[in-house]
């Protein structure tokens, strides 16, 4: 009987364990997403370090620059009609 009471105690029993499992699952998903982001950033770093054209492109995009003779086309987000 005592085991049954402890098992259903909201602070230390089965509900608390279930909440922790859900939280752990969410944390694992966030961790995996962050690992993928880190891998992508590491690949970008490697590309920028090894490839001068990638470095030039990144600089031009960041500073919104164009080479002589190039035409830059900028798109603005669509505004809903009034």
PDB file of N, CA, C and O in Angstrom:
ATOM      1  N   UNK A   1       0.820  -1.190   0.000  1.00  0.00           N
ATOM      2  CA  UNK A   1       0.000   0.000   0.000  1.00  0.00           C
ATOM      3  C   UNK A   1       0.868   1.260   0.000  1.00  0.00           C
ATOM      4  O   UNK A   1       0.575   2.228  -0.703  1.00  0.00           O
ATOM      5  N   UNK A   2       1.931   1.236   0.791  1.00  0.00           N
ATOM      6  CA  UNK A   2       2.833   2.392   0.840  1.00  0.00           C
ATOM      7  C   UNK A   2       3.464   2.654  -0.521  1.00  0.00           C
ATOM      8  O   UNK A   2       3.628   3.805  -0.923  1.00  0.00           O
ATOM      9  N   UNK A   3       3.817   1.581  -1.229  1.00  0.00           N
ATOM     10  CA  UNK A   3       4.405   1.724  -2.562  1.00  0.00           C
ATOM     11  C   UNK A   3       3.423   2.402  -3.513  1.00  0.00           C
ATOM     12  O   UNK A   3       3.815   3.249  -4.315  1.00  0.00           O
ATOM     13  N   UNK A   4       2.171   2.037  -3.423  1.00  0.00           N
ATOM     14  CA  UNK A   4       1.150   2.627  -4.296  1.00  0.00           C
ATOM     15  C   UNK A   4       1.010   4.118  -4.019  1.00  0.00           C
ATOM     16  O   UNK A   4       0.847   4.908  -4.949  1.00  0.00           O
ATOM     17  N   UNK A   5       1.070   4.509  -2.754  1.00  0.00           N
ATOM     18  CA  UNK A   5       0.958   5.929  -2.412  1.00  0.00           C
ATOM     19  C   UNK A   5       2.149   6.715  -2.950  1.00  0.00           C
ATOM     20  O   UNK A   5       1.978   7.809  -3.489  1.00  0.00           O
ATOM     21  N   UNK A   6       3.355   6.164  -2.806  1.00  0.00           N
ATOM     22  CA  UNK A   6       4.557   6.839  -3.292  1.00  0.00           C
ATOM     23  C   UNK A   6       4.560   6.871  -4.821  1.00  0.00           C
ATOM     24  O   UNK A   6       4.984   7.862  -5.416  1.00  0.00           O
ATOM     25  N   UNK A   7       4.097   5.810  -5.455  1.00  0.00           N
ATOM     26  CA  UNK A   7       4.099   5.726  -6.909  1.00  0.00           C
ATOM     27  C   UNK A   7       3.245   6.795  -7.569  1.00  0.00           C
ATOM     28  O   UNK A   7       3.544   7.225  -8.683  1.00  0.00           O
ATOM     29  N   UNK A   8       2.199   7.222  -6.906  1.00  0.00           N
ATOM     30  CA  UNK A   8       1.304   8.217  -7.490  1.00  0.00           C
ATOM     31  C   UNK A   8       1.449   9.597  -6.871  1.00  0.00           C
ATOM     32  O   UNK A   8       0.644  10.488  -7.143  1.00  0.00           O
ATOM     33  N   UNK A   9       2.479   9.782  -6.032  1.00  0.00           N
ATOM     34  CA  UNK A   9       2.776  11.092  -5.460  1.00  0.00           C
ATOM     35  C   UNK A   9       3.249  12.013  -6.581  1.00  0.00           C
ATOM     36  O   UNK A   9       4.187  11.672  -7.301  1.00  0.00           O
ATOM     37  N   UNK A  10       2.619  13.166  -6.737  1.00  0.00           N
ATOM     38  CA  UNK A  10       2.932  14.078  -7.850  1.00  0.00           C
ATOM     39  C   UNK A  10       4.359  14.607  -7.818  1.00  0.00           C
ATOM     40  O   UNK A  10       4.909  14.942  -8.867  1.00  0.00           O
ATOM     41  N   UNK A  11       4.967  14.690  -6.647  1.00  0.00           N
ATOM     42  CA  UNK A  11       6.303  15.277  -6.543  1.00  0.00           C
ATOM     43  C   UNK A  11       7.424  14.260  -6.652  1.00  0.00           C
ATOM     44  O   UNK A  11       8.545  14.623  -7.008  1.00  0.00           O
ATOM     45  N   UNK A  12       7.151  12.989  -6.354  1.00  0.00           N
ATOM     46  CA  UNK A  12       8.243  12.016  -6.390  1.00  0.00           C
ATOM     47  C   UNK A  12       7.872  10.708  -7.054  1.00  0.00           C
ATOM     48  O   UNK A  12       8.723   9.826  -7.176  1.00  0.00           O
ATOM     49  N   UNK A  13       6.665  10.553  -7.477  1.00  0.00           N
ATOM     50  CA  UNK A  13       6.227   9.281  -8.021  1.00  0.00           C
ATOM     51  C   UNK A  13       6.222   9.237  -9.528  1.00  0.00           C
ATOM     52  O   UNK A  13       7.009   9.909 -10.194  1.00  0.00           O
ATOM     53  N   UNK A  14       5.326   8.440 -10.049  1.00  0.00           N
ATOM     54  CA  UNK A  14       5.209   8.214 -11.478  1.00  0.00           C
ATOM     55  C   UNK A  14       4.961   9.495 -12.279  1.00  0.00           C
ATOM     56  O   UNK A  14       5.580   9.658 -13.330  1.00  0.00           O
ATOM     57  N   UNK A  15       4.103  10.401 -11.849  1.00  0.00           N
ATOM     58  CA  UNK A  15       3.914  11.644 -12.617  1.00  0.00           C
ATOM     59  C   UNK A  15       5.206  12.467 -12.728  1.00  0.00           C
ATOM     60  O   UNK A  15       5.492  13.037 -13.781  1.00  0.00           O
ATOM     61  N   UNK A  16       5.974  12.525 -11.649  1.00  0.00           N
ATOM     62  CA  UNK A  16       7.237  13.265 -11.680  1.00  0.00           C
ATOM     63  C   UNK A  16       8.214  12.601 -12.643  1.00  0.00           C
ATOM     64  O   UNK A  16       8.907  13.286 -13.396  1.00  0.00           O
ATOM     65  N   UNK A  17       8.273  11.273 -12.624  1.00  0.00           N
ATOM     66  CA  UNK A  17       9.160  10.528 -13.521  1.00  0.00           C
ATOM     67  C   UNK A  17       8.758  10.762 -14.976  1.00  0.00           C
ATOM     68  O   UNK A  17       9.612  10.967 -15.839  1.00  0.00           O
ATOM     69  N   UNK A  18       7.458  10.731 -15.238  1.00  0.00           N
ATOM     70  CA  UNK A  18       6.961  10.955 -16.596  1.00  0.00           C
ATOM     71  C   UNK A  18       7.316  12.363 -17.075  1.00  0.00           C
ATOM     72  O   UNK A  18       7.734  12.542 -18.219  1.00  0.00           O
ATOM     73  N   UNK A  19       7.151  13.356 -16.208  1.00  0.00           N
ATOM     74  CA  UNK A  19       7.507  14.735 -16.562  1.00  0.00           C
ATOM     75  C   UNK A  19       9.000  14.843 -16.885  1.00  0.00           C
ATOM     76  O   UNK A  19       9.387  15.523 -17.836  1.00  0.00           O
ATOM     77  N   UNK A  20       9.826  14.175 -16.094  1.00  0.00           N
ATOM     78  CA  UNK A  20      11.265  14.208 -16.339  1.00  0.00           C
ATOM     79  C   UNK A  20      11.629  13.534 -17.659  1.00  0.00           C
ATOM     80  O   UNK A  20      12.523  14.002 -18.365  1.00  0.00           O
ATOM     81  N   UNK A  21      10.952  12.448 -17.997  1.00  0.00           N
ATOM     82  CA  UNK A  21      11.216  11.765 -19.275  1.00  0.00           C
ATOM     83  C   UNK A  21      10.846  12.668 -20.455  1.00  0.00           C
ATOM     84  O   UNK A  21      11.568  12.715 -21.450  1.00  0.00           O
ATOM     85  N   UNK A  22       9.731  13.380 -20.347  1.00  0.00           N
ATOM     86  CA  UNK A  22       9.314  14.304 -21.406  1.00  0.00           C
ATOM     87  C   UNK A  22      10.338  15.432 -21.540  1.00  0.00           C
ATOM     88  O   UNK A  22      10.716  15.806 -22.650  1.00  0.00           O
ATOM     89  N   UNK A  23      10.782  15.967 -20.408  1.00  0.00           N
ATOM     90  CA  UNK A  23      11.777  17.036 -20.416  1.00  0.00           C
ATOM     91  C   UNK A  23      13.097  16.540 -21.021  1.00  0.00           C
ATOM     92  O   UNK A  23      13.733  17.250 -21.800  1.00  0.00           O
ATOM     93  N   UNK A  24      13.496  15.333 -20.662  1.00  0.00           N
ATOM     94  CA  UNK A  24      14.717  14.746 -21.208  1.00  0.00           C
ATOM     95  C   UNK A  24      14.614  14.583 -22.718  1.00  0.00           C
ATOM     96  O   UNK A  24      15.563  14.884 -23.442  1.00  0.00           O
ATOM     97  N   UNK A  25      13.487  14.116 -23.188  1.00  0.00           N
ATOM     98  CA  UNK A  25      13.278  13.937 -24.623  1.00  0.00           C
ATOM     99  C   UNK A  25      13.388  15.267 -25.357  1.00  0.00           C
ATOM    100  O   UNK A  25      14.022  15.350 -26.409  1.00  0.00           O
ATOM    101  N   UNK A  26      12.779  16.295 -24.810  1.00  0.00           N
ATOM    102  CA  UNK A  26      12.868  17.625 -25.411  1.00  0.00           C
ATOM    103  C   UNK A  26      14.294  18.151 -25.412  1.00  0.00           C
ATOM    104  O   UNK A  26      14.734  18.770 -26.380  1.00  0.00           O
ATOM    105  N   UNK A  27      15.012  17.904 -24.324  1.00  0.00           N
ATOM    106  CA  UNK A  27      16.409  18.342 -24.231  1.00  0.00           C
ATOM    107  C   UNK A  27      17.273  17.613 -25.250  1.00  0.00           C
ATOM    108  O   UNK A  27      18.165  18.210 -25.852  1.00  0.00           O
ATOM    109  N   UNK A  28      17.014  16.336 -25.442  1.00  0.00           N
ATOM    110  CA  UNK A  28      17.781  15.568 -26.432  1.00  0.00           C
ATOM    111  C   UNK A  28      17.528  16.086 -27.841  1.00  0.00           C
ATOM    112  O   UNK A  28      18.454  16.134 -28.650  1.00  0.00           O
ATOM    113  N   UNK A  29      16.298  16.473 -28.151  1.00  0.00           N
ATOM    114  CA  UNK A  29      15.986  17.044 -29.463  1.00  0.00           C
ATOM    115  C   UNK A  29      16.698  18.379 -29.669  1.00  0.00           C
ATOM    116  O   UNK A  29      17.246  18.640 -30.740  1.00  0.00           O
ATOM    117  N   UNK A  30      16.685  19.220 -28.636  1.00  0.00           N
ATOM    118  CA  UNK A  30      17.382  20.506 -28.731  1.00  0.00           C
ATOM    119  C   UNK A  30      18.883  20.308 -28.890  1.00  0.00           C
ATOM    120  O   UNK A  30      19.532  21.023 -29.653  1.00  0.00           O
ATOM    121  N   UNK A  31      19.435  19.329 -28.162  1.00  0.00           N
ATOM    122  CA  UNK A  31      20.861  19.027 -28.256  1.00  0.00           C
ATOM    123  C   UNK A  31      21.230  18.578 -29.667  1.00  0.00           C
ATOM    124  O   UNK A  31      22.244  19.020 -30.207  1.00  0.00           O
ATOM    125  N   UNK A  32      20.433  17.719 -30.262  1.00  0.00           N
ATOM    126  CA  UNK A  32      20.698  17.247 -31.623  1.00  0.00           C
ATOM    127  C   UNK A  32      20.629  18.402 -32.618  1.00  0.00           C
ATOM    128  O   UNK A  32      21.452  18.482 -33.531  1.00  0.00           O
ATOM    129  N   UNK A  33      19.663  19.289 -32.451  1.00  0.00           N
ATOM    130  CA  UNK A  33      19.555  20.450 -33.341  1.00  0.00           C
ATOM    131  C   UNK A  33      20.781  21.344 -33.200  1.00  0.00           C
ATOM    132  O   UNK A  33      21.285  21.859 -34.197  1.00  0.00           O
ATOM    133  N   UNK A  34      21.263  21.533 -31.983  1.00  0.00           N
ATOM    134  CA  UNK A  34      22.450  22.355 -31.763  1.00  0.00           C
ATOM    135  C   UNK A  34      23.693  21.686 -32.345  1.00  0.00           C
ATOM    136  O   UNK A  34      24.563  22.364 -32.891  1.00  0.00           O
ATOM    137  N   UNK A  35      23.780  20.366 -32.232  1.00  0.00           N
ATOM    138  CA  UNK A  35      24.921  19.653 -32.830  1.00  0.00           C
ATOM    139  C   UNK A  35      24.927  19.822 -34.342  1.00  0.00           C
ATOM    140  O   UNK A  35      25.988  20.012 -34.938  1.00  0.00           O
ATOM    141  N   UNK A  36      23.757  19.757 -34.971  1.00  0.00           N
ATOM    142  CA  UNK A  36      23.665  19.957 -36.419  1.00  0.00           C
ATOM    143  C   UNK A  36      24.064  21.380 -36.792  1.00  0.00           C
ATOM    144  O   UNK A  36      24.733  21.600 -37.803  1.00  0.00           O
ATOM    145  N   UNK A  37      23.656  22.335 -35.982  1.00  0.00           N
ATOM    146  CA  UNK A  37      24.014  23.733 -36.250  1.00  0.00           C
ATOM    147  C   UNK A  37      25.520  23.926 -36.129  1.00  0.00           C
ATOM    148  O   UNK A  37      26.127  24.603 -36.958  1.00  0.00           O
ATOM    149  N   UNK A  38      26.122  23.339 -35.106  1.00  0.00           N
ATOM    150  CA  UNK A  38      27.573  23.433 -34.923  1.00  0.00           C
ATOM    151  C   UNK A  38      28.294  22.814 -36.111  1.00  0.00           C
ATOM    152  O   UNK A  38      29.259  23.385 -36.618  1.00  0.00           O
ATOM    153  N   UNK A  39      27.834  21.654 -36.558  1.00  0.00           N
ATOM    154  CA  UNK A  39      28.462  20.996 -37.709  1.00  0.00           C
ATOM    155  C   UNK A  39      28.374  21.883 -38.948  1.00  0.00           C
ATOM    156  O   UNK A  39      29.341  21.990 -39.702  1.00  0.00           O
ATOM    157  N   UNK A  40      27.235  22.513 -39.161  1.00  0.00           N
ATOM    158  CA  UNK A  40      27.080  23.413 -40.298  1.00  0.00           C
ATOM    159  C   UNK A  40      28.004  24.614 -40.203  1.00  0.00           C
ATOM    160  O   UNK A  40      28.604  25.022 -41.197  1.00  0.00           O
ATOM    161  N   UNK A  41      28.121  25.180 -39.005  1.00  0.00           N
ATOM    162  CA  UNK A  41      29.013  26.325 -38.822  1.00  0.00           C
ATOM    163  C   UNK A  41      30.469  25.922 -38.988  1.00  0.00           C
ATOM    164  O   UNK A  41      31.262  26.687 -39.538  1.00  0.00           O
ATOM    165  N   UNK A  42      30.833  24.734 -38.521  1.00  0.00           N
ATOM    166  CA  UNK A  42      32.202  24.247 -38.704  1.00  0.00           C
ATOM    167  C   UNK A  42      32.522  24.058 -40.184  1.00  0.00           C
ATOM    168  O   UNK A  42      33.626  24.374 -40.629  1.00  0.00           O
ATOM    169  N   UNK A  43      31.556  23.541 -40.948  1.00  0.00           N
ATOM    170  CA  UNK A  43      31.750  23.377 -42.388  1.00  0.00           C
ATOM    171  C   UNK A  43      31.903  24.747 -43.060  1.00  0.00           C
ATOM    172  O   UNK A  43      32.727  24.913 -43.959  1.00  0.00           O
ATOM    173  N   UNK A  44      31.116  25.711 -42.624  1.00  0.00           N
ATOM    174  CA  UNK A  44      31.217  27.061 -43.178  1.00  0.00           C
ATOM    175  C   UNK A  44      32.572  27.675 -42.859  1.00  0.00           C
ATOM    176  O   UNK A  44      33.180  28.319 -43.714  1.00  0.00           O
ATOM    177  N   UNK A  45      33.048  27.480 -41.636  1.00  0.00           N
ATOM    178  CA  UNK A  45      34.365  27.997 -41.241  1.00  0.00           C
ATOM    179  C   UNK A  45      35.450  27.385 -42.117  1.00  0.00           C
ATOM    180  O   UNK A  45      36.322  28.093 -42.622  1.00  0.00           O
ATOM    181  N   UNK A  46      35.393  26.079 -42.294  1.00  0.00           N
ATOM    182  CA  UNK A  46      36.398  25.397 -43.112  1.00  0.00           C
ATOM    183  C   UNK A  46      36.373  25.927 -44.548  1.00  0.00           C
ATOM    184  O   UNK A  46      37.422  26.159 -45.148  1.00  0.00           O
ATOM    185  N   UNK A  47      35.181  26.115 -45.088  1.00  0.00           N
ATOM    186  CA  UNK A  47      35.050  26.636 -46.444  1.00  0.00           C
ATOM    187  C   UNK A  47      35.634  28.043 -46.550  1.00  0.00           C
ATOM    188  O   UNK A  47      36.342  28.356 -47.507  1.00  0.00           O
ATOM    189  N   UNK A  48      35.337  28.885 -45.567  1.00  0.00           N
ATOM    190  CA  UNK A  48      35.847  30.252 -45.593  1.00  0.00           C
ATOM    191  C   UNK A  48      37.363  30.292 -45.444  1.00  0.00           C
ATOM    192  O   UNK A  48      38.019  31.168 -46.008  1.00  0.00           O
ATOM    193  N   UNK A  49      37.926  29.348 -44.685  1.00  0.00           N
ATOM    194  CA  UNK A  49      39.371  29.317 -44.500  1.00  0.00           C
ATOM    195  C   UNK A  49      40.103  28.798 -45.734  1.00  0.00           C
ATOM    196  O   UNK A  49      41.212  29.245 -46.028  1.00  0.00           O
ATOM    197  N   UNK A  50      39.501  27.866 -46.453  1.00  0.00           N
ATOM    198  CA  UNK A  50      40.192  27.198 -47.550  1.00  0.00           C
ATOM    199  C   UNK A  50      39.855  27.734 -48.936  1.00  0.00           C
ATOM    200  O   UNK A  50      40.651  27.570 -49.860  1.00  0.00           O
ATOM    201  N   UNK A  51      38.707  28.366 -49.105  1.00  0.00           N
ATOM    202  CA  UNK A  51      38.237  28.755 -50.429  1.00  0.00           C
ATOM    203  C   UNK A  51      38.116  30.275 -50.537  1.00  0.00           C
ATOM    204  O   UNK A  51      37.192  30.866 -49.978  1.00  0.00           O
ATOM    205  N   UNK A  52      39.046  30.906 -51.251  1.00  0.00           N
ATOM    206  CA  UNK A  52      38.985  32.371 -51.375  1.00  0.00           C
ATOM    207  C   UNK A  52      37.690  32.869 -52.016  1.00  0.00           C
ATOM    208  O   UNK A  52      37.199  33.936 -51.649  1.00  0.00           O
ATOM    209  N   UNK A  53      37.128  32.118 -52.966  1.00  0.00           N
ATOM    210  CA  UNK A  53      35.886  32.576 -53.591  1.00  0.00           C
ATOM    211  C   UNK A  53      34.722  32.524 -52.606  1.00  0.00           C
ATOM    212  O   UNK A  53      33.832  33.373 -52.661  1.00  0.00           O
ATOM    213  N   UNK A  54      34.715  31.551 -51.715  1.00  0.00           N
ATOM    214  CA  UNK A  54      33.671  31.482 -50.682  1.00  0.00           C
ATOM    215  C   UNK A  54      33.812  32.652 -49.721  1.00  0.00           C
ATOM    216  O   UNK A  54      32.821  33.237 -49.283  1.00  0.00           O
ATOM    217  N   UNK A  55      35.059  32.985 -49.401  1.00  0.00           N
ATOM    218  CA  UNK A  55      35.320  34.125 -48.513  1.00  0.00           C
ATOM    219  C   UNK A  55      34.851  35.421 -49.179  1.00  0.00           C
ATOM    220  O   UNK A  55      34.211  36.254 -48.536  1.00  0.00           O
ATOM    221  N   UNK A  56      35.166  35.591 -50.459  1.00  0.00           N
ATOM    222  CA  UNK A  56      34.737  36.788 -51.186  1.00  0.00           C
ATOM    223  C   UNK A  56      33.215  36.887 -51.240  1.00  0.00           C
ATOM    224  O   UNK A  56      32.644  37.955 -51.015  1.00  0.00           O
ATOM    225  N   UNK A  57      32.574  35.777 -51.536  1.00  0.00           N
ATOM    226  CA  UNK A  57      31.113  35.774 -51.613  1.00  0.00           C
ATOM    227  C   UNK A  57      30.493  36.136 -50.267  1.00  0.00           C
ATOM    228  O   UNK A  57      29.537  36.910 -50.215  1.00  0.00           O
ATOM    229  N   UNK A  58      31.025  35.586 -49.184  1.00  0.00           N
ATOM    230  CA  UNK A  58      30.489  35.884 -47.853  1.00  0.00           C
ATOM    231  C   UNK A  58      30.651  37.362 -47.514  1.00  0.00           C
ATOM    232  O   UNK A  58      29.748  37.978 -46.948  1.00  0.00           O
ATOM    233  N   UNK A  59      31.793  37.920 -47.859  1.00  0.00           N
ATOM    234  CA  UNK A  59      32.044  39.339 -47.583  1.00  0.00           C
ATOM    235  C   UNK A  59      31.092  40.204 -48.403  1.00  0.00           C
ATOM    236  O   UNK A  59      30.503  41.154 -47.887  1.00  0.00           O
ATOM    237  N   UNK A  60      30.947  39.869 -49.675  1.00  0.00           N
ATOM    238  CA  UNK A  60      30.061  40.661 -50.532  1.00  0.00           C
ATOM    239  C   UNK A  60      28.616  40.584 -50.057  1.00  0.00           C
ATOM    240  O   UNK A  60      27.908  41.591 -50.064  1.00  0.00           O
ATOM    241  N   UNK A  61      28.176  39.409 -49.649  1.00  0.00           N
ATOM    242  CA  UNK A  61      26.801  39.282 -49.153  1.00  0.00           C
ATOM    243  C   UNK A  61      26.611  40.068 -47.866  1.00  0.00           C
ATOM    244  O   UNK A  61      25.594  40.737 -47.682  1.00  0.00           O
ATOM    245  N   UNK A  62      27.593  39.986 -46.977  1.00  0.00           N
ATOM    246  CA  UNK A  62      27.488  40.679 -45.692  1.00  0.00           C
ATOM    247  C   UNK A  62      27.452  42.194 -45.881  1.00  0.00           C
ATOM    248  O   UNK A  62      26.675  42.890 -45.228  1.00  0.00           O
ATOM    249  N   UNK A  63      28.298  42.695 -46.778  1.00  0.00           N
ATOM    250  CA  UNK A  63      28.386  44.137 -46.990  1.00  0.00           C
ATOM    251  C   UNK A  63      27.474  44.641 -48.104  1.00  0.00           C
ATOM    252  O   UNK A  63      27.425  45.838 -48.389  1.00  0.00           O
ATOM    253  N   UNK A  64      26.752  43.712 -48.729  1.00  0.00           N
ATOM    254  CA  UNK A  64      25.832  44.050 -49.828  1.00  0.00           C
ATOM    255  C   UNK A  64      26.566  44.789 -50.953  1.00  0.00           C
ATOM    256  O   UNK A  64      26.141  45.851 -51.408  1.00  0.00           O
ATOM    257  N   UNK A  65      27.675  44.194 -51.380  1.00  0.00           N
ATOM    258  CA  UNK A  65      28.487  44.763 -52.438  1.00  0.00           C
ATOM    259  C   UNK A  65      28.342  43.954 -53.709  1.00  0.00           C
ATOM    260  O   UNK A  65      27.965  42.782 -53.677  1.00  0.00           O
ATOM    261  N   UNK A  66      28.647  44.594 -54.837  1.00  0.00           N
ATOM    262  CA  UNK A  66      28.626  43.919 -56.131  1.00  0.00           C
ATOM    263  C   UNK A  66      29.919  44.249 -56.867  1.00  0.00           C
ATOM    264  O   UNK A  66      30.552  45.276 -56.623  1.00  0.00           O
ATOM    265  N   UNK A  67      30.289  43.360 -57.764  1.00  0.00           N
ATOM    266  CA  UNK A  67      31.439  43.625 -58.625  1.00  0.00           C
ATOM    267  C   UNK A  67      31.018  44.629 -59.693  1.00  0.00           C
ATOM    268  O   UNK A  67      29.830  44.779 -59.980  1.00  0.00           O
ATOM    269  N   UNK A  68      31.991  45.311 -60.276  1.00  0.00           N
ATOM    270  CA  UNK A  68      31.648  46.211 -61.386  1.00  0.00           C
ATOM    271  C   UNK A  68      30.956  45.436 -62.504  1.00  0.00           C
ATOM    272  O   UNK A  68      31.421  44.375 -62.921  1.00  0.00           O
ATOM    273  N   UNK A  69      29.856  45.972 -62.975  1.00  0.00           N
ATOM    274  CA  UNK A  69      29.103  45.338 -64.046  1.00  0.00           C
ATOM    275  C   UNK A  69      28.013  44.400 -63.559  1.00  0.00           C
ATOM    276  O   UNK A  69      27.161  43.994 -64.350  1.00  0.00           O
ATOM    277  N   UNK A  70      28.012  44.048 -62.299  1.00  0.00           N
ATOM    278  CA  UNK A  70      26.957  43.186 -61.761  1.00  0.00           C
ATOM    279  C   UNK A  70      25.747  44.029 -61.386  1.00  0.00           C
ATOM    280  O   UNK A  70      25.860  45.213 -61.070  1.00  0.00           O
ATOM    281  N   UNK A  71      24.617  43.399 -61.429  1.00  0.00           N
ATOM    282  CA  UNK A  71      23.375  44.052 -61.018  1.00  0.00           C
ATOM    283  C   UNK A  71      22.864  43.317 -59.790  1.00  0.00           C
ATOM    284  O   UNK A  71      22.712  42.096 -59.805  1.00  0.00           O
ATOM    285  N   UNK A  72      22.602  44.057 -58.743  1.00  0.00           N
ATOM    286  CA  UNK A  72      22.075  43.480 -57.516  1.00  0.00           C
ATOM    287  C   UNK A  72      20.560  43.661 -57.517  1.00  0.00           C
ATOM    288  O   UNK A  72      20.057  44.771 -57.685  1.00  0.00           O
ATOM    289  N   UNK A  73      19.856  42.579 -57.330  1.00  0.00           N
ATOM    290  CA  UNK A  73      18.400  42.619 -57.265  1.00  0.00           C
ATOM    291  C   UNK A  73      18.001  42.252 -55.845  1.00  0.00           C
ATOM    292  O   UNK A  73      18.335  41.172 -55.358  1.00  0.00           O
ATOM    293  N   UNK A  74      17.293  43.146 -55.191  1.00  0.00           N
ATOM    294  CA  UNK A  74      16.848  42.892 -53.823  1.00  0.00           C
ATOM    295  C   UNK A  74      15.342  42.705 -53.825  1.00  0.00           C
ATOM    296  O   UNK A  74      14.606  43.450 -54.472  1.00  0.00           O
ATOM    297  N   UNK A  75      14.907  41.712 -53.101  1.00  0.00           N
ATOM    298  CA  UNK A  75      13.485  41.441 -52.972  1.00  0.00           C
ATOM    299  C   UNK A  75      13.060  41.778 -51.563  1.00  0.00           C
ATOM    300  O   UNK A  75      13.741  41.426 -50.600  1.00  0.00           O
ATOM    301  N   UNK A  76      11.947  42.453 -51.440  1.00  0.00           N
ATOM    302  CA  UNK A  76      11.397  42.721 -50.120  1.00  0.00           C
ATOM    303  C   UNK A  76      10.284  41.735 -49.853  1.00  0.00           C
ATOM    304  O   UNK A  76       9.662  41.231 -50.788  1.00  0.00           O
ATOM    305  N   UNK A  77      10.023  41.453 -48.589  1.00  0.00           N
ATOM    306  CA  UNK A  77       8.941  40.522 -48.268  1.00  0.00           C
ATOM    307  C   UNK A  77       7.608  41.028 -48.808  1.00  0.00           C
ATOM    308  O   UNK A  77       7.339  42.229 -48.806  1.00  0.00           O
ATOM    309  N   UNK A  78       6.795  40.113 -49.261  1.00  0.00           N
ATOM    310  CA  UNK A  78       5.480  40.492 -49.776  1.00  0.00           C
ATOM    311  C   UNK A  78       4.622  41.044 -48.659  1.00  0.00           C
ATOM    312  O   UNK A  78       4.562  40.485 -47.564  1.00  0.00           O
ATOM    313  N   UNK A  79       3.960  42.151 -48.951  1.00  0.00           N
ATOM    314  CA  UNK A  79       3.047  42.744 -47.990  1.00  0.00           C
ATOM    315  C   UNK A  79       1.643  42.298 -48.358  1.00  0.00           C
ATOM    316  O   UNK A  79       1.276  42.337 -49.532  1.00  0.00           O
ATOM    317  N   UNK A  80       0.859  41.881 -47.392  1.00  0.00           N
ATOM    318  CA  UNK A  80      -0.516  41.487 -47.717  1.00  0.00           C
ATOM    319  C   UNK A  80      -1.303  42.686 -48.229  1.00  0.00           C
ATOM    320  O   UNK A  80      -1.113  43.802 -47.745  1.00  0.00           O
ATOM    321  N   UNK A  81      -2.189  42.468 -49.205  1.00  0.00           N
ATOM    322  CA  UNK A  81      -2.989  43.587 -49.739  1.00  0.00           C
ATOM    323  C   UNK A  81      -3.904  44.145 -48.655  1.00  0.00           C
ATOM    324  O   UNK A  81      -4.375  43.427 -47.773  1.00  0.00           O
ATOM    325  N   UNK A  82      -4.138  45.450 -48.753  1.00  0.00           N
ATOM    326  CA  UNK A  82      -5.009  46.102 -47.741  1.00  0.00           C
ATOM    327  C   UNK A  82      -6.437  46.025 -48.141  1.00  0.00           C
ATOM    328  O   UNK A  82      -7.307  46.515 -47.420  1.00  0.00           O
TER     329      UNK A  82
END
